[in-house]
Amino acid sequence: MYVARDQNEILQELQRQSGIEASKIEGTFENDVLASNSFEFSKSEVEIEQLYKAAFADTSWGEYLTLRAAEFGIDRKPAVRAIGALTITGTKGIIVPQGSVFSTDNNVYFTTDAACTIADNGTVDVKITAQIAGTSGNVGANTIDKIPMSIPGVSKVINKDATHDGFEEETDESLLKRYLVHVRTPATSGNVMHYKEWALSVAGVGDVKVIPLWNGNGTVKVLVTDVNKNAASQELQKKVADYIETVRPIGATVTVTAPAYLNINVTANVKVNQEYLQDYASVLKNTLDAYLVDSGFDSDYVSIAQVGKVLLNSGAISDYDSLKINGGISNVRIPSGYLPRAGTMGVTRVD
């Protein structure tokens, strides 16, 4: 790999090549002339080094990686705006226009997807979309309750459920991974890799499993998680299904769904570190869940040895015994189409 030389190294090389026997110490005419040139040359070498890195996907970044991947038809997935539903309360028969704006206390704004009419009971439910793409639009239930611009006949709004499916622009790491999958494991003629690439190209999708012939000849099941490695929402599943329908081979019957959750319940006797006496159980559960979220979709089983290691690495305990997962002392198989998640944490403190 090309490595840029620093200014001092370039200066020394220029002095060796000058062929002039006059003094070259700092402050002399020759030193001053060559030093000023070496500064500019060093800048150029830094640019050349960066250009070298930008040219190859493994070392590229940002817009350069975007351009490199695009040469192979792999486009960086854009940020996605969160979606949800809002219950509007007001006068019967009032029409709430499409694009009406509502917000949270901390100024996260949403607009209505369609015009709606307040029903006889004084309420109407309407779908909404965040104004700004990204995770900022994923807000909790009962937080969208402000009407920034007064709407005649509307007195109250609230979101009964949290908004969801707001995702940031695809990271360099994710884009590089998709690029390498494309160039190293070519997708052809509707094979498994082809379905995986199609699903992964949809904004918001994090990982995919493809099960060919799952229900007989010509059938394909596509299991989808979002970028947070959680089961994909119904809306995200539909986006994937709609896109695959436009590119799949003729005659294939494709089912797009999300994996179900498999609870991993843990029991053990644990020696708790002093600073975690009050919250050791929640720390252990959160640490185990983070491990399962990170590795579960790519695994066929949950290792009891790894679970023990994760519990120790949490920092909350110094030792454990009588460890069981899902009531047994052996590994737990993860059925196809399931995501493991931390369930009950039945840990008993012992001295």
C-alpha positions in Angstrom: 0.0 0.0 0.0 1.2 3.5 -0.8 2.2 5.4 2.3 2.8 9.2 2.2 6.3 10.4 3.2 6.4 13.2 5.8 7.8 16.6 5.1 11.2 16.0 6.7 11.8 12.8 4.8 11.0 14.6 1.5 13.3 17.5 2.4 16.2 15.2 3.1 15.7 13.5 -0.3 15.6 16.9 -2.0 18.8 17.9 -0.3 20.5 14.6 -1.4 19.4 15.1 -5.0 20.4 18.8 -5.2 24.1 18.2 -6.1 25.0 21.6 -4.6 27.9 21.6 -2.1 26.8 24.7 -0.3 25.6 24.4 3.3 22.2 22.9 3.8 21.6 23.7 7.4 18.5 25.4 8.6 18.4 29.1 7.7 20.5 28.8 4.5 19.1 29.8 1.1 19.1 26.2 -0.2 17.4 24.9 2.9 14.7 27.5 2.8 13.9 26.9 -0.9 13.9 23.1 -0.6 11.9 23.2 2.7 9.1 25.3 1.1 8.9 22.8 -1.7 8.9 19.8 0.6 5.8 21.1 2.4 3.9 21.2 -0.8 5.2 17.8 -2.0 4.1 16.3 1.4 0.6 17.6 0.9 0.5 16.0 -2.5 1.7 12.7 -1.1 -1.0 12.7 1.5 -3.6 13.3 -1.2 -2.1 10.4 -3.3 -2.3 8.1 -0.2 -6.0 9.0 0.3 -6.7 8.5 -3.4 -5.1 5.1 -3.2 -7.4 4.2 -0.2 -10.5 5.6 -1.9 -10.0 3.5 -5.0 -10.4 0.2 -3.2 -13.6 -0.8 -1.4 -11.9 -2.3 1.6 -10.3 1.0 2.5 -12.7 3.4 1.0 -15.3 5.5 2.9 -18.2 7.9 2.6 -19.1 9.2 -0.9 -16.1 7.4 -2.4 -17.4 4.0 -1.1 -20.9 5.0 -2.4 -19.5 5.6 -5.9 -17.4 2.4 -5.8 -20.3 0.2 -4.8 -22.6 2.0 -7.3 -20.4 0.7 -10.1 -21.6 -2.8 -9.3 -25.3 -1.7 -8.8 -25.1 -1.6 -5.0 -26.6 1.7 -3.9 -26.3 3.1 -0.4 -29.6 2.8 1.4 -31.1 6.2 2.3 -32.4 7.2 5.7 -36.1 6.3 6.2 -38.8 8.3 7.9 -40.6 6.8 10.9 -44.2 5.9 10.6 -47.1 5.4 13.0 -50.7 6.3 13.7 -52.4 9.2 15.5 -55.8 9.5 17.1 -57.3 12.9 16.5 -60.2 14.2 18.7 -62.5 17.0 17.7 -65.9 18.0 16.2 -67.9 15.4 14.3 -67.6 15.8 10.6 -64.5 18.0 10.6 -62.1 17.2 7.8 -58.4 17.1 8.8 -56.4 17.8 5.6 -53.6 15.6 4.3 -50.2 16.9 5.5 -51.5 18.3 8.8 -48.6 18.7 11.2 -48.4 17.4 14.8 -45.4 17.2 17.1 -43.9 16.0 20.4 -42.7 18.2 23.3 -39.2 18.2 21.9 -40.2 19.3 18.4 -40.2 16.0 16.5 -42.8 16.7 13.7 -45.1 14.4 11.9 -47.6 14.9 9.0 -50.8 13.0 8.2 -50.6 10.7 5.2 -54.1 11.3 4.0 -57.1 13.5 4.7 -59.5 12.1 7.3 -62.9 13.0 8.8 -63.7 13.0 12.5 -66.3 10.3 13.1 -69.6 10.4 15.1 -67.7 9.4 18.3 -65.5 12.5 18.0 -62.3 10.8 17.0 -60.5 9.5 13.9 -57.3 7.4 13.5 -54.9 8.4 10.7 -51.5 7.2 9.6 -48.6 9.6 10.1 -45.0 10.0 8.8 -42.1 11.8 10.4 -41.0 15.0 8.6 -37.3 14.2 9.0 -35.8 10.8 8.1 -33.8 8.9 10.7 -34.2 7.4 14.1 -35.2 10.7 15.7 -38.7 9.9 14.4 -39.0 6.8 16.6 -40.9 8.2 19.5 -42.7 6.6 22.4 -46.4 6.1 22.8 -48.4 9.1 24.1 -45.7 11.6 23.1 -47.2 13.2 20.0 -49.7 15.6 21.6 -49.0 19.0 20.2 -50.8 20.9 17.4 -48.2 23.5 16.2 -50.7 25.2 13.8 -54.3 25.4 14.9 -56.7 23.2 13.0 -60.4 24.4 13.3 -62.5 21.7 15.1 -59.5 19.7 16.3 -59.0 19.8 20.1 -56.6 16.9 20.9 -54.2 14.4 19.4 -52.3 11.5 20.8 -50.3 8.5 19.5 -51.5 5.4 21.3 -48.5 3.4 20.1 -44.8 4.2 19.5 -43.8 5.2 16.0 -41.3 2.9 14.3 -39.2 2.1 11.2 -37.2 5.3 11.3 -33.7 4.3 10.1 -30.5 6.3 9.5 -28.6 6.2 6.2 -26.7 3.0 5.6 -23.3 2.9 7.3 -20.1 2.3 5.5 -19.7 -1.0 7.3 -23.1 -2.2 6.0 -22.6 -1.0 2.5 -19.1 -2.6 2.3 -20.6 -5.9 3.5 -23.3 -5.9 0.8 -20.7 -4.9 -1.8 -18.4 -7.8 -0.8 -21.3 -10.3 -0.8 -22.2 -9.1 -4.3 -18.7 -9.4 -5.8 -17.6 -12.6 -4.0 -20.8 -14.7 -4.1 -22.5 -13.7 -7.4 -26.3 -13.9 -7.5 -27.7 -15.5 -10.6 -31.0 -16.7 -11.9 -33.0 -16.3 -8.7 -30.7 -18.3 -6.5 -30.5 -17.9 -2.7 -28.0 -15.1 -3.0 -30.2 -13.3 -5.4 -33.1 -13.2 -3.0 -30.8 -12.1 -0.2 -29.4 -9.2 -2.3 -32.9 -8.1 -3.3 -34.1 -8.0 0.3 -30.9 -6.4 1.7 -31.2 -3.6 -0.9 -34.4 -2.3 0.7 -33.8 0.6 3.1 -34.3 -0.5 6.8 -33.4 -4.1 6.2 -30.5 -5.4 8.4 -30.2 -9.1 7.7 -32.0 -11.8 5.7 -32.4 -15.6 5.6 -33.6 -17.3 2.5 -35.3 -20.8 2.7 -35.7 -22.3 -0.7 -38.5 -24.9 -1.4 -39.8 -24.3 2.0 -43.4 -25.3 1.0 -42.8 -27.3 -2.2 -41.4 -26.6 -5.6 -41.2 -23.0 -6.6 -41.6 -21.6 -3.1 -39.2 -19.3 -1.3 -39.4 -17.9 2.2 -37.5 -14.7 3.0 -37.0 -13.9 6.7 -36.2 -10.3 7.4 -34.8 -8.3 10.3 -34.4 -4.6 10.5 -31.1 -2.7 10.9 -31.4 -3.0 14.7 -31.5 -6.8 14.3 -35.1 -7.0 15.5 -38.0 -8.7 13.6 -39.0 -6.6 10.7 -42.3 -4.7 11.0 -45.3 -5.5 8.8 -44.6 -2.4 6.9 -41.0 -3.3 6.2 -42.0 -6.8 5.3 -44.4 -5.4 2.7 -41.7 -3.1 1.2 -39.4 -6.1 0.8 -42.2 -8.3 -0.7 -43.3 -5.5 -3.1 -39.7 -5.0 -4.4 -39.0 -8.8 -4.8 -42.2 -9.1 -6.8 -40.7 -6.7 -9.4 -37.5 -8.7 -9.9 -38.2 -12.3 -9.0 -38.1 -15.1 -11.7 -41.5 -15.9 -13.3 -43.3 -18.7 -11.5 -41.7 -18.3 -8.0 -44.0 -18.0 -5.1 -42.3 -15.8 -2.5 -43.3 -15.4 1.2 -41.7 -12.5 3.1 -42.0 -12.6 6.8 -40.1 -11.8 10.0 -38.6 -14.3 12.4 -40.4 -15.0 15.7 -38.8 -14.6 19.0 -37.5 -17.5 21.1 -37.1 -16.7 24.8 -33.9 -17.9 26.4 -34.7 -18.3 30.1 -31.8 -18.5 32.5 -31.5 -19.8 36.1 -28.3 -19.8 38.1 -26.8 -19.1 41.5 -24.5 -16.1 41.3 -21.9 -14.3 43.4 -22.7 -10.6 43.0 -20.1 -7.9 43.0 -20.6 -5.3 45.7 -21.4 -2.4 43.3 -24.2 -4.3 41.6 -26.2 -5.5 44.6 -29.3 -3.6 43.7 -29.5 -4.1 39.9 -27.5 -7.3 39.1 -30.4 -9.1 37.6 -31.3 -6.4 35.1 -27.6 -5.9 34.2 -27.3 -9.7 33.5 -30.5 -9.7 31.4 -29.5 -6.7 29.4 -26.0 -8.1 28.7 -27.4 -11.4 27.7 -29.9 -9.8 25.4 -27.3 -7.7 23.7 -25.3 -10.8 23.0 -28.3 -12.7 21.6 -29.3 -9.7 19.5 -25.8 -9.5 18.0 -25.3 -13.2 17.3 -28.6 -14.9 17.3 -29.8 -14.6 13.7 -26.6 -16.2 12.4 -26.5 -19.1 14.9 -28.2 -22.5 15.0 -28.1 -22.8 18.7 -27.5 -20.9 22.0 -24.3 -22.2 23.7 -24.7 -22.6 27.5 -20.9 -22.1 27.7 -21.2 -18.7 25.9 -24.1 -17.7 28.1 -22.0 -18.3 31.2 -19.1 -16.3 29.7 -21.5 -13.4 28.9 -22.8 -13.4 32.4 -19.3 -13.2 33.8 -18.2 -10.5 31.4 -21.1 -8.3 32.5 -19.1 -7.3 35.5 -22.1 -7.8 37.8 -21.0 -11.1 39.1 -17.7 -12.8 40.0 -18.9 -16.4 39.7 -21.9 -18.7 39.1 -23.0 -22.3 39.4 -26.1 -24.5 38.6 -26.5 -22.6 35.3 -29.4 -23.7 33.2 -30.9 -22.3 30.0 -34.5 -23.1 29.2 -34.5 -25.6 32.1 -31.6 -27.7 30.8 -27.8 -27.8 31.1 -27.1 -28.2 27.3 -27.2 -25.9 24.3 -30.6 -24.7 23.1 -31.3 -25.2 19.4 -32.7 -22.2 17.5 -35.4 -23.4 15.1 -35.3 -22.0 11.6 -37.2 -18.7 11.6 -36.6 -17.7 15.2 -34.6 -15.0 16.9 -33.3 -15.7 20.5 -33.9 -13.0 23.1 -33.3 -12.9 26.8 -36.4 -14.2 28.7 -36.7 -14.6 32.5 -33.6 -14.2 34.5 -34.0 -16.4 37.6 -30.7 -15.7 39.2 -30.3 -16.2 42.9 -27.7 -14.3 44.9 -25.4 -16.5 47.0 -22.4 -15.6 49.3 
